[in-house]
Amino acid sequence: MPELTPDIDAIETQEWQDAIADVIEKDGANRAHFLLDKAVQQARAAGATLPFSATTPYQNTLASDDLPEFPGDLEMEWRIRTINRWNAMATVVRRNKESSEYGGHIASFASSAVMYDIGLNHFWRAKSAIHGGDLVFFQGHVVPGIYARSFMEGRIDEETLVNFRSEVDGKGLSSYPHPWLMPDYWQFPTVSMGLGPLMAIYQARFMKYMHNRGHIDMADRKVWCFLGDGEMDEPESLGAISLAAREGLDNLIFVVNCNLQRLDGPVRGNGKIVQELEGEFRGAGWEVIKLLWGKGWDELLEKDSSGRLRQLMDETVDGDYQTFKSKDGAYIRKNFFGKYPETAALVADWTDDQIWSLRRGGHDPEKVYATFKRATEVKGQPTCLLVKTVKGYGMGTAGEGQNTTHQQKKLAEDQLRAFRDRFKIPVSDEDLPKAPFVKLNNAQKAYLAERRAALGGAFPQRTWKDTPKLEIPPLTAFKAQLESSGEREISTTMAFVRILTTLLRDKNMGKNVVPIVPDESRTFGMEGLFRSVGIYNPLGQHYTPEDADQMMYYRESESGQVLQEGINEAGAMADWIAAATSYANHGVQMVPFFIYYSMFGFQRIGDLAWAAGDSRARGFMLGGTAGRTTLNGEGLQHEDGHSHILASTIPNCITYDPTFQHEVAVLIHHGMERMYGKDQEDVYFYLTLMNENYAHPEMPAGSEEGIIKGLYRLKKVKPAKAHVNLLGSGTILVQAMKAAEMLSADFGVTSDIWSATSLNELARDGQDAARHNRLNPLGDQKVPYVTSVLEGAKGPIIAATDYMKNYAEQIRAFVPGRFTVLGTDGYGRSDSRVNLRRFFEVDANHIAAAAMVDLYRDGTIDEKTLKAALKKYDIDGTKPNPRLV
């Protein structure tokens, strides 16, 4: 900050200060803010270089005399909350008495118990017939407290609570929020740090999208996201906050639990995380409300006529604040208040116990309530609450304010006794070592039931069973894609866009389709959607686009259907998750199609892809320009030879690599039936699409089952003496078809052509069959689908794909006969498709040569014929391995 010039007229300065004080007294602080802002604008316009500060003093945003009346019974809520604290602690302690393998966390809920108590008692509405319900992203490490609350409400029984983190037999509770493992309870998965805030922003945005497009009445629904101050260092935590402000997401509330500690130590030992985050969020355009000090501090601040206490609060760093709460009142008196005579005098007549009892704002229920209430009233912008707490509050010597508190899983008997005595828990000395759960009395149960009844029912709760199914159009709706393209060459990307257009025009489900593109609509041939359905923008379009006179001009609309996120795969994926979980969060089935460069897919948003699986997402992801050799000219960073392998690791992600338009149509139709129609399965589909043009045949009769299961015979011929089976997917299947022609013309070798739409699905089916047979060795033995299909195939089988060899290798155990795999291991590079395929050894020449090698090994052809083939197909045995160069 530049130095201020000396005060050349102290009297004038005082007059200005008196004038502002007078405005505040007569018309309020907002009027003073308005006048000062106008003055600053005028000064800047005249050339003054006035510094900008995005932070406010280290004080509560809400004045102590401006708090609303608390609507509940403070004493009753304190009593219930202390029992909740005990039961949350006991949940972890009892598990770890049995075995330290189970783990768990005590300190995070201990720091935030008041916030969750206030939210559950007074703010978070359940989904009901008259309200859509609020969405809450719970901080992952606090779940013992949320389970303990549900136990007190009668939603979770004691046996289940005892089995915290024991999920294998289905009688336990998830370690963290997991919709996959607890589909009727948790709304969102949150423990992969940083994904919660990112997904919350896009859930809030999608809620407005749904409202603006007429799918729901958003009313006053809110998305709440609880975060740790340490979690805010994750890039994803702050990565989309500008979007939230830009789109005015006043349905979004971040609550950052600023207990000043991350997992190993202080978040900002030498600084102030609250001030840092305030600057980030205010600078981005959020409303920021700070709650730092509890009521006990109000008396001292009232007496702080010198301003020294406020100065001391501002200049004390977080590392010291943490240390204070790990010590005692005497230490705070000496090392905090004792820094200045004026502050020491403020507490001169206070006891050390009184000083120790000074609470941080997050532990004051009346102030938490006031802060939450103000947040729900903000209009036109998102809100961030920065709430200061103590990590491990109430744990005493077991970890309160200590660097080791996050890892604390057990409490010794004396620590349990101190906890019990501090919160007046009704547990006898005799029972103390067992850390028993404490149940509520009838009056306390009735109070909780009344509070939740007023808010619509139990919470948290995930509701999805009554969501209406969609009326899926028949496969014949895609008649054009099921027929031959004739001599016209098209790409599967183009075929997909036509299928998508058909769906958007469907009278029954067209309005439920959500096209999502990061910033490559023109790359994928989707620019026609700009005009036909529009790009969603809640502000509409207040400019004339450069291409307004063209047919497919860039059209933004508040009711637009396309979600376009700019160069932002993570944001687009968060969009997709919001749409793909709409059936549970809004009671409306939406059908999202997220299309992007496949190389930037599962490797860039892999964590979000796992979160999608955990969230029970339903939708389609389309990896465009897929394959290692398809996107010629773009080079190493763009060429995908592994996305199917990465996608295969997610249990409920169903993957396909179709070659022809009829396969794309069958798979999308099948996926819609499986996710939104008769089956209502919690799976999602990943399809790869190519930008290479070639002719597409008519769908062979009876091939639909094979397309879905992962393999079918595209072309069957009468076998000659030398016969092979060429199996491929994506554009490399076209190379296999060329290889078949070459083998026939050059050496009289016949070939059956097999389209392997999903080697991942074939592998899963084979593994499932093997598992069944291993567990039931004396019963009927299952035959893997790929085995049954290839059982009678004559001759060797050569599989070639545009992906790493592991993709096809995973079915080797289930393939009868000789099996050779070709793939594209190694880094991509820029060149023509012809040169790339030759380099990676997946072109027609290498496929044909591999077939001849296998025929020779089977004794079908002689050495002379093999040598002729290797020469004919220009095979160089000394060529460097593409994986290593």
Secondary structure, DSSP 8 states (H G I E B T S, - for coil): -------S-HHHHHHHHHHHHHHHHHH-HHHHHHHHHHHHHHHHHTT----------SS-SS-GGG-----S-HHHHHHHHHHHHHHHHHHHHHHHHH-TTS---SHHHHHHHHHHHHHHHHT-----SS----EEE--GGGHHHHHHHHHHHTSS-HHHHHTBT--TTS-SB-SS--TTTSTTT-S----STTHHHHHHHHHHHHHHHHHHTTS---TT--EEEEEETGGGGSHHHHHTHHHHHHTT-TTEEEEEEE-SB-SSSBSSTTS-HHHHHHHHHHHHT-EEEEE-B-THHHHHHHH-TTSHHHHHHHH--HHHHHHHHHS-HHHHHHHTGGGSHHHHHHTTTS-HHHHHT--BGGG-HHHHHHHHHHHHH--SS-EEEEEE--TTTT-GGGTTT-TTGGG-----HHHHHHHHHHHT----TTTGGG-------HHHHHHHHHHHHHTTS-SS----TT--------GGGGHHHHS--TT--B-HHHHHHHHHHHHHH-TTTGGGEEEEESS-TTTTT-THHHHHT-EE-TT---S--TTTTSTT---EETT--BEE-SS-HHHHHHHHHHHHTHHHHTS---EEEEEEEGGGSTTTSHHHHHHHHHTT---EEEEES-STTTSTTS-TTT--SSHHHHHTTSTTEEEE---SHHHHHHHHHHHHHHHHSSS--S-EEEEE-----B------TT-HHHHHHT-EEEE-----SSEEEEEE-HHHHHHHHHHHHHHHHHH--EEEEEE-S-HHHHHHHHHHHHHHHHH-TTS-----HHHHHHTT--S-EEEE-SS-HHHHHTTGGG--S-EEEE---S----S-HHHHHHHHT-SHHHHHHHHHHHHHHTTSS-HHHHHHHHHHTT--TT---GGG-
